[in-house]
Each structure stands twice: as structure tokens, then as C-alpha cells.
Amino acid sequence: MEEEAATTSADWIGLGDRSHPNLRHVDILKKKLTYEGHGKDLKELEKAHFTKGGLGFKNILHRIRETENLSKGDRSHPNLVRLDKLMKKLTYDGWRDDVQEAEKKHLYSPFDFEYVVRRIERKQKVSVGDRSDKDLKFLDSLRLTYPGWEKDWQQAFDHYIGGFTLRCFGFKFCLTEKQRMHEGDRSHPRLVALDSLKLTYPGWQKDAHKYEQKHVCLGLNGFEMLIGSPADTAIAILKSKQQRYCGIKGASWMLPDQRTIVNTQWTFPGCKEQVKYVLGSTSQNFAGTLEHFQLRQMMHDEDYSNHPLLIK
């Protein structure tokens, strides 16, 4: 078996039943390809048939076909027709390097080709003073004065030049909201929720600052881009910290499962220390913790009848 496997890996072409359409593609290409290195690419293509699924095979097949076409001077693919038409207009410094990158993306990552071409188009427009795009007009219209605005503005501009919209990653919101906060405007609901807490516990300033940073964070880590209700979760954590500091009696401020853990009379070894940990925890999900407590207690009581994990 080991000898057979070695033979197979050494020569993918021409072994076994090759009636599958993918393998027929490989065999047809083997007779037609002439560019240097095509043998290695064919082995990669055949291997992809077995290991990478349909999309992986399709992408490599596209690369091989287009590499062969380019080696013969055939630039009839719509991507290359578009690129060649664009090249006639380019004058900015470094455009040749960008065109080479676009050709490479055409071969290896057709999805990214669009972004590279969009970047080339935008670089050319900006280089000749054309700032008519709506996102560029928005950036030019901003009158920013908050500390560090220059860096944020440049990051947004680079993001735009890269082929993306300013709504992507929250650039529009964050730039304008930072300016509003700098001018004392805290009317956004997330800030209203923060200010209403009236925090006084030790270290609250650091926590509040971290919350405000996420409120206007550029990119995927900010509240504006995160899925779900991360700001609500953060507010709940701050609120629980303040309530514990103020010594609020009772457990009305706790989450339901957290309250159950704190109010239950546990007797298993180490339960008091674990309850203290739960009492001080800022987690927003105690379902698993409650089940853990219940299992520990059942085992301590030698009760193996009330939980599927313990039933003998």
C-alpha cells in the first residue's frame, strides 16, 4: 500500500478511472498547455479535485487557462479587457506596479481583482484632481478638530482608495461622532446610557473610557460593527460593578441564573468560594455555571437520578 501511495503522489496524471469531468479537463489541458511550469500546475489541479472541492478546482483551472492565454498574448478575458482599457488612461506614479498586481489577482484571486481595479481607478481620479465621488466629497466636507483627527481622516482616505466604501467598518459614523463628542454632544443613545449610570466605583473612569473608545472604534471591534447588542452587555457589566460597590442588598440587580446560584444553599466542598466568584463576575451568561453547581451538589448528595450525565 505504501509503495502504491508513493507512485500515485509521484505521478498524478494518467492513473486509474479518469471519467470524471474534472479529470477529463486535466487530460485535455495536458495536451494543449505550453507555458513553462504547466506540469506542476496540472498536478496541483488534479490534487485539488480530491482535496479542495469544486470551488478550489475551479479557481486553479481558471488560473491555468488564463496563464496559458497570457503566454500566447490572449487578453480577451473581460477582466483583462477592462484592465487594458483602463491602462490607456493611467498617469499616476506607480500605476504599472498596480496593473501587475491586478493581473496577478486576475489569475489567483478573481474576487480581489475588483478591489485592485477600483483602487487603480480611484488613484487616477485623485491624481488629476477629480474628487467627485460621494465618499470623497464627504471626507472633504468634514471640519474636524478633535485630537488625532488627522490620523483618522488619513485612515478613512486610505480605506476609500483601497476600493471600499466609508460605511464599511464604520468610518462615516466614527469620524463624525468623535467630533460631536469633542464638542460636548453626548446625545447618542449609547452615551446617554453610559452617563445615566452615575458611576463612582474605583476605576470607573478607565472602564468608561474603554466603553467610549469602543463606541467610536474604527474597524470590526467597535460597537458600530459588532453583531448583537455588545453595548447593552457592556452597560450591564458597568451597572453591576456600581451596584456591588454601593453595597446594594439583595440580588435584584443580578441575572436570573446568577441570582439562583447566589441564593441557593449549596453544601458541596468549595461552594462558598465559588459563590463569591459568581457574585463578583461580570459574565452575562451563567447557564453553564448554574448547571455545574447543580452537578457538583448532586454528586455531593450522591443523587444520581436527576441529571442525564449522572444517571447510572
GIDA-V677244 format. One record per pair of residues at least 24 apart in sequence whose ideal C-beta (glycine too) atoms are under 8 Angstrom apart, sorted by the first residue. I is the first residue (numbers start at 1). J is the second residue. D is the distance in whole Angstrom. If there is no record, write none. Layout:
I:J:D ; I:J:D
This chain:
12:42:8 ; 12:43:5 ; 12:46:4 ; 12:47:6 ; 13:42:7 ; 13:43:7 ; 13:46:7 ; 20:49:7 ; 22:49:4 ; 22:57:6 ; 23:49:6 ; 25:61:6 ; 29:64:6 ; 29:65:8 ; 32:68:7 ; 33:64:7 ; 33:68:5 ; 34:68:7 ; 34:71:7 ; 34:72:8 ; 35:67:6 ; 35:68:5 ; 35:71:4 ; 38:64:7 ; 38:67:8 ; 38:68:7 ; 41:67:7 ; 59:108:8 ; 59:110:8 ; 62:107:8 ; 62:110:7 ; 63:107:5 ; 63:108:6 ; 66:106:7 ; 66:107:6 ; 67:107:6 ; 70:103:8 ; 77:106:7 ; 79:106:5 ; 79:110:7 ; 79:113:6 ; 80:106:7 ; 82:117:7 ; 83:117:7 ; 86:117:7 ; 86:120:6 ; 86:121:7 ; 86:124:8 ; 89:124:6 ; 90:120:7 ; 90:124:6 ; 91:124:7 ; 91:127:7 ; 91:128:7 ; 92:123:5 ; 92:124:6 ; 92:127:4 ; 95:120:7 ; 95:123:7 ; 95:124:7 ; 98:123:7 ; 114:163:7 ; 115:162:7 ; 115:163:4 ; 115:164:8 ; 116:163:7 ; 117:163:8 ; 118:163:4 ; 119:161:6 ; 119:162:6 ; 119:163:5 ; 122:160:7 ; 122:161:5 ; 122:163:7 ; 123:161:6 ; 126:161:7 ; 133:160:8 ; 135:160:5 ; 135:165:6 ; 135:166:5 ; 136:160:7 ; 138:166:6 ; 138:172:7 ; 139:166:7 ; 142:175:6 ; 142:176:7 ; 142:179:7 ; 143:179:8 ; 144:175:7 ; 144:178:8 ; 144:179:5 ; 145:179:7 ; 145:182:7 ; 146:178:5 ; 146:179:6 ; 146:181:7 ; 146:182:4 ; 147:182:8 ; 149:175:8 ; 149:178:7 ; 149:179:7 ; 152:178:7 ; 152:218:7 ; 155:218:6 ; 156:218:8 ; 169:218:6 ; 169:219:5 ; 169:220:7 ; 169:225:6 ; 170:217:8 ; 170:218:6 ; 170:219:7 ; 170:222:6 ; 170:224:4 ; 170:225:5 ; 171:218:6 ; 173:216:8 ; 173:224:5 ; 174:216:5 ; 174:217:7 ; 174:218:5 ; 174:222:7 ; 174:224:7 ; 177:215:7 ; 177:216:5 ; 178:216:5 ; 181:212:7 ; 181:216:7 ; 188:215:7 ; 190:215:5 ; 190:223:6 ; 190:231:5 ; 191:215:7 ; 193:231:7 ; 193:235:5 ; 194:235:7 ; 194:238:7 ; 197:235:7 ; 197:238:6 ; 197:239:6 ; 197:242:6 ; 198:242:8 ; 199:238:6 ; 199:241:8 ; 199:242:5 ; 200:242:7 ; 200:245:7 ; 200:246:8 ; 201:241:5 ; 201:242:5 ; 201:244:8 ; 201:245:4 ; 201:246:8 ; 202:245:7 ; 204:238:8 ; 204:241:7 ; 204:242:7 ; 207:238:6 ; 207:241:7 ; 208:238:7 ; 211:235:8 ; 211:238:7 ; 233:284:5 ; 236:284:6 ; 237:282:4 ; 237:284:7 ; 240:282:6 ; 241:282:7 ; 244:279:8 ; 244:280:7 ; 255:284:7 ; 255:285:8 ; 255:286:6 ; 257:285:8 ; 257:286:4 ; 257:287:5 ; 257:289:7 ; 257:290:5 ; 258:283:8 ; 258:286:5 ; 260:290:6 ; 261:286:6 ; 261:289:7 ; 261:290:6 ; 261:293:6 ; 264:293:7 ; 266:293:6 ; 266:296:8 ; 266:297:6 ; 267:297:7 ; 267:300:6 ; 267:301:8 ; 268:296:4 ; 268:297:5 ; 268:299:7 ; 268:300:4 ; 269:300:7 ; 271:296:7 ; 271:297:8
